[in-house]
Amino acid sequence: MSWTDERISELTRLWEQGLSASEIGKTLGVSKNAVVGKAHRLNLPARPSPIKRGGSTKPRTTKPMIKTPDRIGKMECRPATPVAAQTHSHEPRVARPALKKRSVVKSANSACLWPIGDPGENDFHFCGEPAVSGKPYCQEHCARAYITKTRDESKAA
């Protein structure tokens, strides 16, 4: 639909008569929103809103939805039930002799880079055992770092 000069003058005339946008739209065969948009682009004077504002001047008070007791009794606390620690490795750990401490700078590309200790402490170091080919860790630390799901676990997930 195009807005011809004749349709624009009709819109302006009906607007000045005070007809609503939907009434003007029915007369012109367009939607209410088309009338409002064109009136805005033509800078036609705004009209008072048909929605009544104001109403009651006294403030509204809300009532509480649920009455709460003034005092809530102390709940009895029970100690938590202990949970068995989960181990990720199914193979028993083998005790190894003490390793020579290595820093990451001194570690060769083929040395295990598993961190041992707290990085903020002076005794922090890396494992240093020979690393598995293509991995940053030795065999023991690869077993701890790369956990594979069993068939039963993957079905449950």
Buried (B, 14 or more C-beta within 10 A) or exposed (E): EEBEEEBBEBBBEBBEEEBBBEBBBBEBEBBBEBBBEBBEEEEBEEEEEEEEEEEEEEEEEEEEEEEEEEEEEEEEEEEEEEEEEEEEEEEEEEEEEEBEBBEEEEBEEEBBBBEBEEEEEEEBBBBBBEBBEEBBBBEBBBBEEEEEEEEEEEEEE
